[in-house]
Amino acid sequence: MVKTIYVGNIPWSTTAEELKEFFSEKGQVISARIITEKSTGRSRGYGFVEVAEEDAEKIINMNGAELDGRKLVVNEAKPRPEQ
């Protein structure tokens, strides 16, 4: 199974590949994506990583870890509310 983890307070210059590498130190990262503004393509400062379920807790425990001088907010992603 796969778990989706929310990552906030990402430095603007961070790429999805760098995010994937950062979390790969603690477990298997299947994918990483950074959410961008549609009009400008600029990072919105948050994203998501998909990890193997058995590694999810280790990844979530990285809450507060520093990436390029910024403390990341890391927790399990909540499903989008129905509209």
N, CA, C and O atoms as a GROMACS GRO file, in nm:
protein
  332
    1MET      N    1   0.083  -0.119   0.000
    1MET     CA    2   0.000   0.000   0.000
    1MET      C    3   0.088   0.126   0.000
    1MET      O    4   0.205   0.123   0.037
    2VAL      N    5   0.026   0.233  -0.042
    2VAL     CA    6   0.096   0.362  -0.053
    2VAL      C    7   0.025   0.463   0.035
    2VAL      O    8  -0.098   0.466   0.042
    3LYS      N    9   0.103   0.547   0.102
    3LYS     CA   10   0.048   0.657   0.182
    3LYS      C   11   0.095   0.788   0.122
    3LYS      O   12   0.208   0.799   0.074
    4THR      N   13   0.007   0.886   0.124
    4THR     CA   14   0.041   1.019   0.077
    4THR      C   15   0.068   1.107   0.197
    4THR      O   16  -0.012   1.114   0.291
    5ILE      N   17   0.184   1.174   0.194
    5ILE     CA   18   0.228   1.259   0.304
    5ILE      C   19   0.233   1.404   0.255
    5ILE      O   20   0.289   1.434   0.150
    6TYR      N   21   0.173   1.494   0.334
    6TYR     CA   22   0.177   1.638   0.306
    6TYR      C   23   0.309   1.695   0.358
    6TYR      O   24   0.354   1.660   0.467
    7VAL      N   25   0.370   1.781   0.278
    7VAL     CA   26   0.494   1.848   0.320
    7VAL      C   27   0.475   1.998   0.296
    7VAL      O   28   0.455   2.041   0.182
    8GLY      N   29   0.481   2.076   0.403
    8GLY     CA   30   0.463   2.220   0.393
    8GLY      C   31   0.590   2.295   0.428
    8GLY      O   32   0.685   2.239   0.483
    9ASN      N   33   0.590   2.425   0.397
    9ASN     CA   34   0.703   2.515   0.424
    9ASN      C   35   0.828   2.475   0.344
    9ASN      O   36   0.941   2.489   0.391
   10ILE      N   37   0.804   2.425   0.224
   10ILE     CA   38   0.915   2.385   0.135
   10ILE      C   39   0.980   2.511   0.079
   10ILE      O   40   0.909   2.602   0.037
   11PRO      N   41   1.113   2.518   0.078
   11PRO     CA   42   1.180   2.634   0.016
   11PRO      C   43   1.137   2.648  -0.130
   11PRO      O   44   1.122   2.548  -0.201
   12TRP      N   45   1.118   2.772  -0.176
   12TRP     CA   46   1.069   2.799  -0.310
   12TRP      C   47   1.154   2.734  -0.419
   12TRP      O   48   1.101   2.695  -0.523
   13SER      N   49   1.283   2.724  -0.397
   13SER     CA   50   1.373   2.674  -0.502
   13SER      C   51   1.381   2.521  -0.508
   13SER      O   52   1.445   2.468  -0.599
   14THR      N   53   1.319   2.452  -0.415
   14THR     CA   54   1.327   2.305  -0.410
   14THR      C   55   1.250   2.241  -0.524
   14THR      O   56   1.138   2.282  -0.555
   15THR      N   57   1.312   2.141  -0.588
   15THR     CA   58   1.246   2.067  -0.695
   15THR      C   59   1.184   1.939  -0.639
   15THR      O   60   1.216   1.897  -0.528
   16ALA      N   61   1.096   1.880  -0.717
   16ALA     CA   62   1.033   1.754  -0.676
   16ALA      C   63   1.140   1.646  -0.657
   16ALA      O   64   1.131   1.565  -0.564
   17GLU      N   65   1.241   1.645  -0.744
   17GLU     CA   66   1.348   1.545  -0.733
   17GLU      C   67   1.426   1.564  -0.603
   17GLU      O   68   1.461   1.466  -0.537
   18GLU      N   69   1.456   1.688  -0.566
   18GLU     CA   70   1.526   1.716  -0.440
   18GLU      C   71   1.442   1.674  -0.319
   18GLU      O   72   1.494   1.622  -0.221
   19LEU      N   73   1.312   1.696  -0.328
   19LEU     CA   74   1.222   1.655  -0.220
   19LEU      C   75   1.222   1.503  -0.206
   19LEU      O   76   1.226   1.450  -0.096
   20LYS      N   77   1.218   1.435  -0.319
   20LYS     CA   78   1.221   1.288  -0.318
   20LYS      C   79   1.350   1.237  -0.256
   20LYS      O   80   1.348   1.147  -0.173
   21GLU      N   81   1.463   1.295  -0.295
   21GLU     CA   82   1.593   1.255  -0.240
   21GLU      C   83   1.599   1.279  -0.089
   21GLU      O   84   1.649   1.194  -0.015
   22PHE      N   85   1.548   1.393  -0.045
   22PHE     CA   86   1.552   1.430   0.097
   22PHE      C   87   1.481   1.324   0.181
   22PHE      O   88   1.534   1.281   0.283
   23PHE      N   89   1.363   1.282   0.140
   23PHE     CA   90   1.286   1.185   0.218
   23PHE      C   91   1.331   1.041   0.195
   23PHE      O   92   1.302   0.954   0.276
   24SER      N   93   1.402   1.016   0.086
   24SER     CA   94   1.450   0.880   0.057
   24SER      C   95   1.549   0.830   0.161
   24SER      O   96   1.572   0.710   0.173
   25GLU      N   97   1.608   0.922   0.237
   25GLU     CA   98   1.702   0.882   0.342
   25GLU      C   99   1.632   0.801   0.451
   25GLU      O  100   1.696   0.722   0.520
   26LYS      N  101   1.501   0.821   0.468
   26LYS     CA  102   1.426   0.755   0.575
   26LYS      C  103   1.338   0.640   0.528
   26LYS      O  104   1.290   0.561   0.609
   27GLY      N  105   1.317   0.630   0.397
   27GLY     CA  106   1.230   0.523   0.348
   27GLY      C  107   1.211   0.530   0.199
   27GLY      O  108   1.266   0.617   0.131
   28GLN      N  109   1.132   0.436   0.149
   28GLN     CA  110   1.108   0.428   0.005
   28GLN      C  111   1.007   0.534  -0.038
   28GLN      O  112   0.891   0.530   0.004
   29VAL      N  113   1.051   0.628  -0.120
   29VAL     CA  114   0.963   0.731  -0.174
   29VAL      C  115   0.926   0.691  -0.316
   29VAL      O  116   1.013   0.675  -0.401
   30ILE      N  117   0.797   0.676  -0.340
   30ILE     CA  118   0.750   0.635  -0.471
   30ILE      C  119   0.742   0.754  -0.565
   30ILE      O  120   0.781   0.745  -0.682
   31SER      N  121   0.693   0.867  -0.515
   31SER     CA  122   0.687   0.988  -0.597
   31SER      C  123   0.684   1.111  -0.508
   31SER      O  124   0.652   1.102  -0.389
   32ALA      N  125   0.718   1.224  -0.567
   32ALA     CA  126   0.712   1.353  -0.496
   32ALA      C  127   0.664   1.457  -0.595
   32ALA      O  128   0.702   1.456  -0.712
   33ARG      N  129   0.581   1.547  -0.547
   33ARG     CA  130   0.537   1.656  -0.634
   33ARG      C  131   0.523   1.783  -0.551
   33ARG      O  132   0.484   1.780  -0.434
   34ILE      N  133   0.554   1.895  -0.614
   34ILE     CA  134   0.542   2.025  -0.551
   34ILE      C  135   0.428   2.097  -0.621
   34ILE      O  136   0.422   2.101  -0.744
   35ILE      N  137   0.339   2.154  -0.543
   35ILE     CA  138   0.223   2.223  -0.599
   35ILE      C  139   0.267   2.362  -0.645
   35ILE      O  140   0.336   2.434  -0.573
   36THR      N  141   0.225   2.398  -0.766
   36THR     CA  142   0.266   2.526  -0.825
   36THR      C  143   0.144   2.610  -0.860
   36THR      O  144   0.033   2.560  -0.878
   37GLU      N  145   0.168   2.740  -0.871
   37GLU     CA  146   0.066   2.833  -0.918
   37GLU      C  147   0.038   2.804  -1.065
   37GLU      O  148   0.132   2.788  -1.144
   38LYS      N  149  -0.087   2.796  -1.103
   38LYS     CA  150  -0.121   2.766  -1.243
   38LYS      C  151  -0.075   2.877  -1.337
   38LYS      O  152  -0.024   2.850  -1.446
   39SER      N  153  -0.092   3.001  -1.295
   39SER     CA  154  -0.061   3.113  -1.384
   39SER      C  155   0.088   3.140  -1.400
   39SER      O  156   0.133   3.180  -1.508
   40THR      N  157   0.167   3.118  -1.294
   40THR     CA  158   0.308   3.154  -1.300
   40THR      C  159   0.401   3.033  -1.301
   40THR      O  160   0.516   3.044  -1.343
   41GLY      N  161   0.353   2.917  -1.256
   41GLY     CA  162   0.438   2.799  -1.246
   41GLY      C  163   0.528   2.802  -1.123
   41GLY      O  164   0.610   2.711  -1.105
   42ARG      N  165   0.514   2.904  -1.039
   42ARG     CA  166   0.597   2.918  -0.920
   42ARG      C  167   0.546   2.827  -0.808
   42ARG      O  168   0.426   2.807  -0.793
   43SER      N  169   0.638   2.773  -0.731
   43SER     CA  170   0.604   2.686  -0.619
   43SER      C  171   0.513   2.758  -0.520
   43SER      O  172   0.529   2.878  -0.495
   44ARG      N  173   0.417   2.684  -0.466
   44ARG     CA  174   0.329   2.739  -0.362
   44ARG      C  175   0.383   2.708  -0.223
   44ARG      O  176   0.322   2.747  -0.123
   45GLY      N  177   0.498   2.638  -0.215
   45GLY     CA  178   0.562   2.614  -0.086
   45GLY      C  179   0.515   2.488  -0.016
   45GLY      O  180   0.548   2.465   0.100
   46TYR      N  181   0.438   2.405  -0.086
   46TYR     CA  182   0.399   2.278  -0.027
   46TYR      C  183   0.388   2.172  -0.135
   46TYR      O  184   0.383   2.203  -0.254
   47GLY      N  185   0.384   2.048  -0.092
   47GLY     CA  186   0.374   1.939  -0.188
   47GLY      C  187   0.337   1.810  -0.118
   47GLY      O  188   0.296   1.809  -0.002
   48PHE      N  189   0.352   1.700  -0.191
   48PHE     CA  190   0.314   1.569  -0.140
   48PHE      C  191   0.418   1.466  -0.181
   48PHE      O  192   0.473   1.474  -0.291
   49VAL      N  193   0.443   1.372  -0.093
   49VAL     CA  194   0.527   1.257  -0.128
   49VAL      C  195   0.444   1.132  -0.105
   49VAL      O  196   0.370   1.122  -0.007
   50GLU      N  197   0.457   1.037  -0.195
   50GLU     CA  198   0.393   0.907  -0.178
   50GLU      C  199   0.500   0.811  -0.134
   50GLU      O  200   0.606   0.800  -0.196
   51VAL      N  201   0.472   0.740  -0.025
   51VAL     CA  202   0.570   0.649   0.034
   51VAL      C  203   0.507   0.513   0.059
   51VAL      O  204   0.384   0.499   0.066
   52ALA      N  205   0.592   0.414   0.071
   52ALA     CA  206   0.546   0.281   0.109
   52ALA      C  207   0.484   0.290   0.248
   52ALA      O  208   0.538   0.358   0.336
   53GLU      N  209   0.372   0.223   0.268
   53GLU     CA  210   0.299   0.233   0.396
   53GLU      C  211   0.388   0.202   0.516
   53GLU      O  212   0.376   0.266   0.621
   54GLU      N  213   0.477   0.105   0.501
   54GLU     CA  214   0.562   0.068   0.615
   54GLU      C  215   0.664   0.176   0.650
   54GLU      O  216   0.720   0.176   0.760
   55ASP      N  217   0.689   0.269   0.558
   55ASP     CA  218   0.784   0.378   0.584
   55ASP      C  219   0.716   0.508   0.622
   55ASP      O  220   0.783   0.606   0.656
   56ALA      N  221   0.584   0.512   0.619
   56ALA     CA  222   0.510   0.637   0.641
   56ALA      C  223   0.542   0.700   0.777
   56ALA      O  224   0.564   0.820   0.786
   57GLU      N  225   0.545   0.620   0.881
   57GLU     CA  226   0.569   0.674   1.016
   57GLU      C  227   0.707   0.738   1.025
   57GLU      O  228   0.723   0.843   1.088
   58LYS      N  229   0.808   0.675   0.964
   58LYS     CA  230   0.945   0.731   0.966
   58LYS      C  231   0.948   0.865   0.894
   58LYS      O  232   1.017   0.958   0.937
   59ILE      N  233   0.874   0.876   0.785
   59ILE     CA  234   0.869   1.001   0.708
   59ILE      C  235   0.796   1.108   0.788
   59ILE      O  236   0.843   1.222   0.798
   60ILE      N  237   0.681   1.072   0.846
   60ILE     CA  238   0.604   1.169   0.926
   60ILE      C  239   0.686   1.219   1.044
   60ILE      O  240   0.674   1.335   1.084
   61ASN      N  241   0.770   1.133   1.100
   61ASN     CA  242   0.856   1.174   1.212
   61ASN      C  243   0.961   1.277   1.172
   61ASN      O  244   1.032   1.329   1.258
   62MET      N  245   0.972   1.307   1.042
   62MET     CA  246   1.065   1.411   0.997
   62MET      C  247   1.003   1.550   1.008
   62MET      O  248   1.063   1.648   0.964
   63ASN      N  249   0.884   1.560   1.067
   63ASN     CA  250   0.822   1.690   1.090
   63ASN      C  251   0.920   1.778   1.168
   63ASN      O  252   0.972   1.736   1.272
   64GLY      N  253   0.944   1.899   1.119
   64GLY     CA  254   1.038   1.989   1.184
   64GLY      C  255   1.180   1.979   1.131
   64GLY      O  256   1.266   2.059   1.167
   65ALA      N  257   1.206   1.878   1.043
   65ALA     CA  258   1.340   1.866   0.984
   65ALA      C  259   1.367   1.988   0.896
   65ALA      O  260   1.275   2.046   0.839
   66GLU      N  261   1.494   2.025   0.886
   66GLU     CA  262   1.530   2.142   0.806
   66GLU      C  263   1.573   2.104   0.666
   66GLU      O  264   1.647   2.008   0.645
   67LEU      N  265   1.523   2.181   0.570
   67LEU     CA  266   1.562   2.169   0.430
   67LEU      C  267   1.596   2.309   0.382
   67LEU      O  268   1.508   2.395   0.377
   68ASP      N  269   1.720   2.332   0.347
   68ASP     CA  270   1.767   2.464   0.303
   68ASP      C  271   1.727   2.576   0.400
   68ASP      O  272   1.684   2.684   0.358
   69GLY      N  273   1.741   2.547   0.531
   69GLY     CA  274   1.716   2.649   0.631
   69GLY      C  275   1.572   2.667   0.672
   69GLY      O  276   1.542   2.754   0.755
   70ARG      N  277   1.480   2.588   0.617
   70ARG     CA  278   1.338   2.600   0.654
   70ARG      C  279   1.292   2.472   0.724
   70ARG      O  280   1.324   2.362   0.680
   71LYS      N  281   1.216   2.488   0.832
   71LYS     CA  282   1.162   2.373   0.904
   71LYS      C  283   1.037   2.324   0.831
   71LYS      O  284   0.940   2.398   0.815
   72LEU      N  285   1.042   2.199   0.788
   72LEU     CA  286   0.930   2.142   0.715
   72LEU      C  287   0.816   2.102   0.808
   72LEU      O  288   0.838   2.063   0.922
   73VAL      N  289   0.695   2.112   0.756
   73VAL     CA  290   0.576   2.062   0.824
   73VAL      C  291   0.540   1.932   0.750
   73VAL      O  292   0.512   1.935   0.631
   74VAL      N  293   0.542   1.820   0.822
   74VAL     CA  294   0.520   1.690   0.759
   74VAL      C  295   0.412   1.616   0.836
   74VAL      O  296   0.423   1.594   0.957
   75ASN      N  297   0.305   1.577   0.766
   75ASN     CA  298   0.202   1.495   0.828
   75ASN      C  299   0.124   1.418   0.721
   75ASN      O  300   0.138   1.444   0.601
   76GLU      N  301   0.042   1.324   0.766
   76GLU     CA  302  -0.035   1.246   0.671
   76GLU      C  303  -0.134   1.336   0.599
   76GLU      O  304  -0.204   1.416   0.662
   77ALA      N  305  -0.141   1.322   0.467
   77ALA     CA  306  -0.232   1.405   0.388
   77ALA      C  307  -0.376   1.367   0.419
   77ALA      O  308  -0.408   1.250   0.439
   78LYS      N  309  -0.461   1.467   0.423
   78LYS     CA  310  -0.603   1.444   0.444
   78LYS      C  311  -0.671   1.442   0.306
   78LYS      O  312  -0.632   1.516   0.217
   79PRO      N  313  -0.773   1.357   0.290
   79PRO     CA  314  -0.842   1.356   0.161
   79PRO      C  315  -0.906   1.490   0.130
   79PRO      O  316  -0.948   1.561   0.221
   80ARG      N  317  -0.914   1.522   0.003
   80ARG     CA  318  -0.981   1.646  -0.037
   80ARG      C  319  -1.128   1.640  -0.001
   80ARG      O  320  -1.193   1.537  -0.020
   81PRO      N  321  -1.183   1.751   0.051
   81PRO     CA  322  -1.326   1.749   0.081
   81PRO      C  323  -1.408   1.743  -0.048
   81PRO      O  324  -1.369   1.802  -0.149
   82GLU      N  325  -1.520   1.674  -0.042
   82GLU     CA  326  -1.608   1.666  -0.159
   82GLU      C  327  -1.670   1.803  -0.182
   82GLU      O  328  -1.704   1.873  -0.087
   83GLN      N  329  -1.684   1.840  -0.308
   83GLN     CA  330  -1.738   1.974  -0.339
   83GLN      C  331  -1.881   1.968  -0.382
   83GLN      O  332  -1.941   2.071  -0.412
   0.00000   0.00000   0.00000
